[in-house]
């Protein structure tokens, strides 16, 4: 039965994340990059400046631009940066990392456009809090006749939060990391649901569900407060550990880049399988890249809409930093560590691949390396669970016309999903996440293309009015 379900999910995943969707995502990124004149490069210094210099709290919004970015990063920096990168490289070869870079570069323009539109078309709910995101820029920007598309996005958004990025993948990553550290040989087992699970998995899942419940009940402000503390801390710790691996293996870095590029273009495959190798690397790299940085999914603008700002362009610039931090920095660190240590082709899967890379790459005892990675993964995944609760709540709020009773019930369902997450199989978890990601992206990409004229006009107006930083 489970094999049949896995095969069905795999077939759906292959269809959703086939060549057409990959082409649409890349084409949207290319189109927006051209229309905003490669803004992700030319305006990068300004984006970095704005990231650390928030506007007045007297302006419309609920949190600072930095807090909104941290909330978005809390949702994007998760198991995708550790487990997702490993999964992509194992399945698609080192070349998958190259296609992650391409998707991320183009995705910065996409993320800029999302943040801009989120602020421009945001609205105030009946109870006074700020709401916004793709469902509002579809409805208000494209017109009432497209409201069905907005509802479709919101429906898939709830699905991604409840069954995809938000719960199962993150919880699975956390419990796997805890199990690899505390009970790697599965010597202490508990029988549940007809299968045996390590006690470390069960206990970690229970503690996680309690911690998630204590935070999500507090809503956006509590989530953003936690994110502003945890996100910078966890990112710095992980980057330091990854840089240490690169320094300890500095002579292998040039060869690793050669391997990545050759693999990306099928130069390491047999002549007859070169095209297949390229397509597989593209599919896995772009799918995991989008899973990690969420550019094009339409999730980050839900957080961006709550920022204290009157300038859509300014928030767009801050929003695009999320993709740079998530993929071009953190995912690259993970990918290089895996390729340099050659742990992607030794028969491991998931977090075990990255764990092996840390153990091989760092001149520390294996237990210490495992603990560092476990700690990073737990923080990464925990904040992603929090961020996606907020995203999916906003999607549900749109679907049920602001009915807070429904939202409060959903929070408990979300906590329940966190509780059962450890008992899902790895392959099924990631496949479900990929499917919902793809379905969620489609309505948002349509809106970005339809509203590209608005994006260009707002961008031109802003830089004419404000030629220098302020």
N, C-alpha and C positions, 0 to 999 in steps of 0.2 A: 504493500500500500504506500509506504513512504517513498519507495523508489519510483512508483508511478507519479506521485505528487511532484517529486523532484524533477522528473523528466518533463512533466507538463509545465512547471515553472520555468525550466530551462528553455523550452520552446517559445514560451511567451517572452522571456527576456531577450532571446535572440531576435525575435521579431521587433520588439519595442526599440532595442538598442542596435538595430541593424544599420546598414550603410545610410539609408535616408535620414535618420535622426542625427547621425554623426555629421552628415553634410549640412543639415539645417543649422545645427549648433555652431559649427565652424563658419558657415556662410554668414550667419547673424553677427558673429564676432568680427569677421572681416569687414562686413558692410558698415557696422557701427564704428570700427576703428578708422575706416576711410572717412566717414561722415564727420567724425569729431577730430579729424586730422591727427591721428596717432597721439591723442591727448594723454594716454597712459605713460608716454615717454616725456613729451614736452612739458606737461604740467605736474610731473612727479614730485619735484621739490615743493611745489605749492601744496600738493596733497599731504605730504609729510608734515609740513608746517601746520596745516589745518587740523591734522590728527591730534596734535598736542596743544592747540590753542582753540578752545571751545568758545562759542559765542555766549552772550548773556543769557542767564536762566530766566530773564524776564520775557524772553521771546516765546512764541508758541512752541509747545512740545512738553514732554514729560521728563526726559533725561538729556544729558549733555551729548554732543556729537561723539565724544570719546566713549561714553557709556553705551551709546547705541552701537558703535563699532565693536566694543567688547562683547555686547550681547550677541551681535552677529557672529563674531569670532568664536564665542562660546558654543555656538551651534555648528560652526564649520570646522573648527579645530577639534577633531575627535578621532575615532578609531580609523577613519579614512586616511589620516596622516601616518599611521603606524601599520595597522592591519591591511587597510585598503591598498596602500602602495605595495606592500609585500604580495598581496593577492594578485595585483595587476602584473607585477614583474614575474611571478611564478607562472602565471597563465599566458602572458603575452611576451615574455622575455624582457631583457633590459631596455629594449626600444620603447616599451610602454611609458617609461619615464620621459623620454623625448616628447612623446605626444601629449603627455601631461603638461609639459612646458608650453607647447604650442597652444593647447586649449586654455592654459592659464593666461598667457599673453593676450590672446584675443578676449578671454573672459574678463580682463580688467576693464575693457571698454563696455562690455555687457553689464558688468556690475556698476559701473559709473552711471549708465543709462537707467538702471533699475533704481538706484538711490535718488537720482534726480526726479524721476517720475513719481516716486513714493512721496516725496515732500510736496511736489507741485499739486498732486491730486488727493492729498490726505484730507481727512474730515474729522469732525468732533462728534463723538458718540453722545447719546442722550445723558449719560452720567458724567460727561465732561472730559473723559480721557480721549487721547488722540489715537485714531486708527487709520491705517493706510496699508498699501501694498498692491500687488497686481490686480486683485479683485476690484479695487477702487480706481486704479488708472485704466483698467479695461472699461469699467462702467461709465466713468466720468470723462475719460479721454476719448474712447472710441464710440461712446453713445449707448443709450438704453437698449438698443436692439442687440447689443453684444453682451448683455447681462448674463445670458446663458453660458457664455465662455468664462465669465468671471466666476460663476457658480461652479463650473467644471474645475477650474483651477483650485478653488477653495476645497472642493470635495477631495481632489487628489492630495492637496496640502494636508488635510486631516489624515489621509491614508499614509503619507510619508512620515508624519509625526508618530502615528500610532503603530504602524507596521514596518516602517523603513528606517530612515536615519535616526529618528528620535529615540526609539526604544530598543528593539531587538538587537540591532548590530552593535550598539554601544554597550548594552548589558552583556552581550555575548563576549565582546572584547575584554571587558573588565573581569568577568568571571574566569575567562580562559587565562588571563594574565595572572590572576590570583592563584588559580589552580597550578599553573606551571611553576610558580614560586613555592607555594606552601605544600603541595601534594603532587609533584611532577609524575610520580609513578602510580598515582591513583590507588594507593594502599588503603585509604580510608573511604569506603564507599557506602552510599545510602541508596536503597531501592525506591524509586519514585516513578509513577506513571509507566510501570513496566520496564524501566531501564535503570541502570546503575549510574549514580552521579557521585563525584567526590564531595566530601563534606565541605571542602573549601568553596566549591561552587554554590552550594545551597546557602551557606552562612553569608557569603559575600553578596549574593542576590538579596537576601533578607535585609542586610544592613543598608545596601544601596537603595532599596525601595523605601525604607524609612527616611533616609537622608533626602531623597528626591521629594518625598511627601512634605517634609518640613519646609522646603524652599518653595516649591511651586504653589503652595497654598497662599503665599504672600504676593503672587502676581509679578508684574514687570519690574517694579522698583526693587523688590527683594532679589529677583534674578539678576538685574543689572548691578546691584551692590556686590553680590557674590562674584559676578563675572569680572568686575573691575579689579578685584583682588586676585582671583585665581588665574585668569587668562594670561596676564603678563608674567606672573610667577612661573606657571607651568611651561610657557613658551620659552622663556629664558633658560630654564633648567634643561629642557630637552635639546635646545640648540647648542648649549655648552657641551652636553654629552656627545652630540653628533659631531661637533667640531673637533672634540678630542679624538674621536675615531679617525677623522680625516687627517689630523696632525700626526697621529701614530702610524698612519698608512699613507703618508703624503706621496711617496714614490709611486703608488698604485693609482693615483687620481687621473693622470693623463690616459692611461690604458683603459680606465673605467669609462671615461668620456668617449673614447674611440669605440668601445664595445657598445655603448648606448646608441650612438649614431648608426653604427653598422647594423645593429639589430633593428633599429627603427625603419630602415629601408630594405630589410631582408637580405643584407649582404652576407649574413652568416648562415642563411638557409640554403638548402640545395636548390639548384636552378628551378626545378619544377615547383618548389614550395615557396619561392621568394614572395610572390604576390600574396599568398595565403598568410605568410608570416607577417607581412606589412599590415594587412587588414586586421589580423588578430591583435597585433601590438597597438594599432590605432584604436580598435574597439575597446580593449581593456584599459589603455591609457586614458582615453577621453572619458570613458564611463566612470572610472575611478577618480579622474581629475574633477569631473563635475560633481561626483559624490562628495569629494573632499571640500572644494571651494564653493560649490553651489552656484557658480556664475551661470545665469540663464534659467535657474530653477524658479527664481522669484521669491525665495525665502528671505534673503537679507533685507530687501526693501520693507518688509513688514516691521523690522526693528528700526530701520533708518527713518521711517515715518514718524517715530516718536521723538526725534532729536530736537533740541532747542535751536532752531534756525529759521530764518526767513528766506534763505537762499538755496533753492533746489540744487544748483550747480555745486555749491560748497559741500553739501552733504554727499553729492555724487562722487566728488573727489575723495572724501573720507571713506566712503563705502568701497571704492575700488582698491584701497589699501588692504582690504580683507583678503582679496585674492592673492596679492603679492606676498603677504605674510604667510598665508595658509599654504599655498602651493609652491611658489617660486623660492620660498625659504625653507619651510618646515618639511614639506613633502620631498624636496630636493635632498635635504639632509638624510632623510630616511632612505631614499632610493640609492644615493651614493654609498651609504654605509652597507647596504645589501649587496650592491654590485661589487664594491671593493673587496668585501669579505667573501664573495662568491657563495652566499648562502641561499641563493634563489633556485638552485638546481640540485639540491641534496635530499629531496623527497619530503621536505617539511611544508606546512601550510599555515596561513594565518599569522597570528602573533609569534608563533614559534620561529618563523623565518627572521623576523626583526630581533628577537631575543638572541638567536644564534649569532646574528651580525654584531650585536653589542658584546657578546661573550668573546667572539673572535677578535673584534676590533679594539677593545679596551684592555689595557694591561692591568686588569683588576680580577679578583676571584669571580667565578661564574655567578655565585650567589649575589654578590654586590651588583653586578651588571643586570641580573634579572630583577633585582629589587628596584633599581633606578628606572628601568623600563616599565615595570609594573606600576610604580608611583606615577610616572608621566601618563601612562595609558589611563589609569583610573581618573586622574584629574581631567584629561582631555575628554574622555567619554562622559564623565559626570556633568561637565558644563554643557556638553552637546545635548544631553537629555533635558537639561533645564531650558536651554534656548529653544529647542524644538517643541517643548510644551507650550511656550509662549506663541510660537508661530502657529501651531495647529489650533490653539485656542482662538487666535484671531481669525483663522479660516472658518472655524466652527461658528464663531460669533457672527461672521458675515452671512453664513448659510441660515442661521436661525434668527436673523434680524435682531441681534443684540440680546437675546434671551440669556440672562446670566445664570438662571437655574440650570439650563442645559450645559453651560460652560463649567459650572461647579461639579455637575455629575461627571462630565468628561474628565476632569482632573483625577477623579478617583479611578476611572477606567484606565487612564494613562499610567497611574501608579501601579495598577494591576498588571498592565502590559510589561512594565519594568520587572515586576515580580516573576512573571513566567518567561521572560527573555532568556535566562540561562539554560532553559530546557529545549531551546530550538537548535537544530543542527546548523553548522556553519554555512554549508552550501546553500541551504534553503533560505537562511537569513539574508545573505548578501544578494541572492537572486531576487527575493521579494523587494529589497531596498532598491535595486537597479530598476525594476519594473515601475515602481511608483515614482522614482526620480524622473524617468523618461516621460511618463504620462503627465506629470506636473509641469515639466518644462515646456511642453507644446503650446498651451494657451498663453504662457508668458512670452514665448518667443514671437508668437503672432502679434501680441500687443507691442513689443519692442520695435518690430518692423513697421507696424502701422503708425506708431507715434514717433518714428525717427525724426520727422520734420519738427516736432515739438522739441525734441532733445537738441537738435542743431540750433534752433532759434533761441532757446534758453541759454545754451552755451555761448553763442555769439554775443547775446545781449549782456551776459554777466561779465565777460572779459573786456567788453567795450566800456562798461560802467566802472569796473574795478580792475584796472590794469595791473595793480601791485597788491601784494599781500596786505591784509588788514585783520 
